[in-house]
Amino acid sequence: MDMHTSFPGAQVVGRMAAVLRAVSTAMPRGITTAEVARSTSLARPTVHRLLAALTAEGFCDHDHKAGLWMLGPEMYLMGMVAAERYDITETARDHVTALADATGESAFLSVRRGEETVCLLRQDGAFPIRSFVLHEGKRFPLGVASAGLAILSFLPEKAIERYMESHDLASGHGSEHGQDLLRQRIAETRERGWAVNPGLIVEGSWGVGAAVFDTAGQPAWALSLTGIESRFAPERREEMGRLLMHHAHELTKKLRGERL
């Protein structure tokens, strides 16, 4: 039996969760009802009812003049409480800042959340031309963007196979995310230790990423750098990859409570 419909009310909870994820991805600008409907594949009237109900409980907020929905105060309060258990941004902030300072590029921390990555932290470097593919709250499927590729590549083989069998990334992210090409990039990532996104999401916007591991040895987060293609020549990519690996290793040790 499908876990999403195995008990009364599960479908409604699942739909509300999908709506909240769509709203969170659009923060801080906000999102229209139509955009949430497209993102969740739910009917627009259904989306509007769910958003109205979530707003009544404080989980969403509505800018009537702009017609935009945003996360509400209850989400902020719950997030503050949950952060005590799940948030590593303060531990990782020095590493993200150091990467941005050393390279001049935009540096990021992303977390694995189920079959997606979510950007938690962004720090821009000194180079004035930037890529805005990734920002706080932005979600990508595993295997898409350098952070998601880094995490997917270091999951156990069986987990990678299950994911590949159940996901068609090419339909939503282009033919370059077909299974054969994705398997090739996974193999290359494992060999070198860090991932490369050669402008596959937005042409000319490149990225490199390295996985950060939890106490069980699983890839749970990733550090990454993004910028314009001309800044990611092969020799410089190698330099950035080594730097990412260093900071990912040091952050992993911190999170495991190991001596540095």
N, C-alpha and C positions, 0 to 999 in steps of 0.2 A: 504493500500500500504506500502511496506517495506520502512522504512525511509532512508535506504542506497541507494535506487534506485529511490527515489521519485522526483528527479530533475536532469537535465542534468549535467553530470560531477561528480555526487555523488559517483559513483562506483570507479572512479579514485582516488578521494580524500580519500575514505575509504581504498583503497589499499596502497596509499602512507603513510597513518597514520599507517597501520599495519606494513609496512616495517620499518618506523622510530621507532616504539615500539620494533621491533625485534633487531634493531641495538642498541638501548639504553640499552636493557637488557644485551648485550654482552660487554658493555663498562667496563673498558678501553681497554681490549684486542683487541676487534674488532671481526668481523664475516664474514664468507665467503658467497658468493652468494648462494651456495647450502644450507647452514644453514638457511639463511633467507627464502629461498623457502620452506624448511621443516616447519619452524616455522609459516609461514603465509598460507601454503597450496596453494600457487600461483606457476604457472609454472616458471621454472628457467629463460627462456628468458624474461618473463614479469618482474620478479624481477630485472634482470640486467638492463633493460631499465629504470625502476623506480629509481634504485640506481644511474644510470648515470645522469638522469635528476635532481635528488636531489643534486648530487655532483656539477653539473653545476651551481646551484643556491646557493651553499654554505651550504646546510642543511646536507650534508654528506661529508666525505672525504675518499679517497681511497689510501691505501698503496699498490702500484703496486707490489713491491717486495714480500711482504707477502701475497698478494691477499686478504687483509682484508678491510672491510668497517667500518668506525667509524662516530660518529656524527661530524658535521662540525661547522665552526665558527659562522654561522648564528644562529644555535641552541643555542650556548652559549650566544650570544647577546640577543636573544629573551628571553632566560631563565632568564637572569639577570633582564630584565625589568619585566617579570611576577612574579619574586620572591618578588617584593615589595607588591604584593597582596596575594600570596599563600604560600610563604615560612615561615615555623615556626621553621626551624632547629636551628636558633640561640637561640630562646626562649627555645627550648627543649634540647639543647646541654648539659646544666648543669645537667639535669635529667638523660640523657643517660650516661654521664660520672660518675655520682654518683652511678648508678646501676652497671656499670662495676667495679668501685673501691670497692664497698661494697661486691660484690659476686665473683669477679675474673673471671666471665664469659664474653662472648661477648654480648653487649647490643645494641639495635636497636630502631630506630624510623621508622615506616612505615606509609604511607598515603593511604587512600582509594581513588582509581581512578576508578569510575564506578563500575564494577563487579570484580575488582582486587585490590590487595594491591601492593604498590611499596615501596621498602626500600629506605629511604632517608639518613639515617645516621647510621654509625656503629662505635662502640668504643670497642676495645678488652680489657679484664681484664688481671690480672697478671697471671692467670693459663696458663701454656704453651701449653696445648693440646686444640685445638679449633675446632669448627665446621665451615665449610665454605659453608653451605647450603644457607645462606643469606648474601647478600652484597649489596652495594649501586647500585640502578638501577634494582635489581632483582624483578621480578613480580610473584605473585601467585594469582590464583583465590580466591575469598572469600571462607572461609571454609577450606583452605589448609594452613598449618603452623599455629603457635600459634597466630600471629598477625591477619591473615585473619579470624581465628575462633573467636577471641575475638570481632572483628568488626561485623561479621555476626550475632553472638549470641545476640547482643544488638540492632539490627535493629528492627523496628516494625514487629509484627507477620506477617502481610500481605506481607511485603517486603521479609521476609524470605521465605514464601510459594511460592511467585512468582519466587524467585531465585532457590529454590529447584526444582520446576516444570520444569524449563527451562534449567537446567544444569545437565550433567552426569559427575560428578567428578571422579567416579570410573573408567571410560574408560581411563582417562589420568593420574590418580594418584593412582590407585590400589583399590582393593575391600574394604579396610578399609575406603574409602571415599564414600561408598555406602550410600544411603539415610537414612536407618535405623540407622546405626552406627553414621552418621553425626548428625542426630537429637538427638541421645543420648548424644553426646559430646556438642551440643548446650545447652541442658537442664542442663548438669553438669556445664558448664561454667556460665550459668545464676545463678545457685544455689550458686556457690563458689565466683563468681565475676571476675575470671580470667581463661584463657584458657590453656590447656596443649596439646602439640604435643608429643606423646610418641614414637618418632622415626618413624613416618609414611612416611616421605619423604626419609630420608637416615637412614638405620638401625643403631641404637646406637647414633643418634644425636637427642637430646631432646630439647624442648623449652617450655617456658611459656610466656604468653602475656596478657596485660590488655588494654582495650579500653580507648581512650581519646576522649572527646566529644566536639562538637562545640557549638556555641551560641544558636543553635536551639535544643540542646539536642540530636543530632544524633552522632553516633560513626564515627568519621572522620579520626582518626589516632590510632595508637597503639604503646605502648612500649613493648619490648620483650627481653628475655634473651635466649641464646642457649648455649649448651655445650654437653659434652659426658654423656652417660647414668649414669655412676657411680657417677656423680656429682649431679644427680637429684633424689636422694632417697626421699621417701614420706615426711619425716620430713623437709628436706631442701627445697623441692618444696613448702611446705606450707610457709616457711620463705620467699622464693623468691616471692611467690605470694602476700604475704602481703606487701612486699617492692614495688613491681610493682604497686599494687593498690594505695599505698601512693603517689608515684611519678605521676601516671596517674591522680589522683585526684588533686594534686597540679598543674600539668600542665594544666589541664582543667580549673581550677580557673584562672590561669594566662591568658589563651587565652580568657576567658570571661571578663577579666578586673576586676575580683573580688579581694578583699583584701585577702592576705594570712595570 
